[in-house]
Amino acid sequence: MTRIEYLLVCLMEECAEVSQAASKSLRFGLGDRYKDKDTPEKALAAEILDLIAVIGMLQAENVADSDATTYMEGLSRKRDKVEKYILYSQERGIVNKESGDVEFEE
């Protein structure tokens, strides 16, 4: 296994961990404190940071690397697409139309 292959496996694992943390946030609420553990919100933030770190390592290896303009355009394009489908889901009554409908509990 090469270094890049190893990092790709790490990337897959971190994606799965972000997915699991997001799922727990939805299932139990972002501010849940079951057995005095960190909240799902904190766990999600930690997993996202781990994912970003692995992405940075892959970019340092010139895997999935892009210049700043391409990067910013890609982020903007994805945000626009997500917002488009949020609006569509709101129109269908799936997503609440109120802003701030996600509660961050302490």
C-alpha positions in Angstrom: 0.0 0.0 0.0 1.3 3.4 -0.9 1.1 6.5 1.3 -1.6 7.9 -0.9 -3.6 4.7 -0.7 -3.3 4.8 3.1 -4.5 8.4 3.1 -7.4 7.4 0.9 -8.4 4.7 3.4 -8.2 7.3 6.2 -10.4 9.6 4.1 -13.0 6.9 3.8 -12.9 6.2 7.5 -13.2 9.9 8.4 -16.2 10.3 6.1 -17.9 7.4 7.8 -17.1 8.9 11.2 -18.6 12.3 10.1 -21.7 10.4 8.9 -22.1 8.6 12.2 -21.6 11.8 14.2 -24.2 13.6 12.0 -26.6 10.7 12.5 -26.3 10.8 16.3 -26.8 14.6 16.2 -30.1 14.0 14.5 -31.1 11.0 16.6 -30.4 12.5 20.0 -30.1 16.2 19.5 -27.0 18.4 19.2 -26.9 19.1 22.9 -27.5 15.6 24.3 -25.3 14.7 27.3 -25.8 11.0 27.6 -23.6 9.6 30.4 -21.7 13.0 30.6 -20.0 12.5 27.3 -19.3 15.3 24.8 -22.4 16.5 23.0 -23.1 15.2 19.5 -22.4 18.7 18.3 -18.8 18.6 19.8 -18.3 15.1 18.4 -19.4 16.2 15.0 -17.1 19.2 15.0 -14.2 17.0 16.0 -14.9 14.5 13.2 -15.2 17.3 10.7 -11.8 18.6 11.8 -10.3 15.1 11.4 -11.7 14.9 7.9 -10.3 18.3 7.0 -6.9 17.3 8.3 -6.9 14.2 6.1 -8.0 16.2 3.1 -5.2 18.6 3.7 -2.7 15.7 3.8 -4.1 14.4 0.5 -3.8 17.9 -1.0 -0.2 18.1 0.2 0.3 14.9 -1.9 -1.2 16.7 -4.9 -4.4 14.5 -4.7 -7.6 16.4 -5.3 -5.6 19.7 -5.2 -6.9 22.8 -6.9 -5.9 26.4 -7.1 -7.7 29.0 -4.9 -10.0 30.2 -7.7 -11.2 26.7 -8.6 -11.5 25.9 -4.9 -13.7 29.0 -4.1 -15.8 28.4 -7.3 -16.4 24.8 -6.2 -17.5 25.8 -2.7 -19.8 28.5 -4.1 -21.3 26.0 -6.6 -21.9 23.4 -3.9 -23.5 26.0 -1.5 -25.8 27.1 -4.3 -26.8 23.5 -5.1 -27.5 22.7 -1.5 -29.6 25.9 -1.1 -31.5 25.1 -4.2 -32.5 21.7 -2.8 -33.3 23.1 0.6 -35.8 25.4 -1.1 -37.2 22.5 -3.1 -37.6 20.5 0.1 -39.3 23.4 1.8 -41.8 23.7 -1.1 -42.6 20.0 -0.6 -43.1 20.5 3.1 -40.2 18.3 4.1 -37.9 21.0 5.6 -39.3 23.7 7.9 -39.4 27.2 6.3 -38.4 29.0 9.5 -34.8 30.1 9.7 -33.0 28.9 12.7 -35.1 25.7 13.0 -32.0 23.8 14.3 -31.7 24.1 18.0 -28.2 24.1 19.6 -28.6 23.1 23.2 -26.0 23.5 25.9 
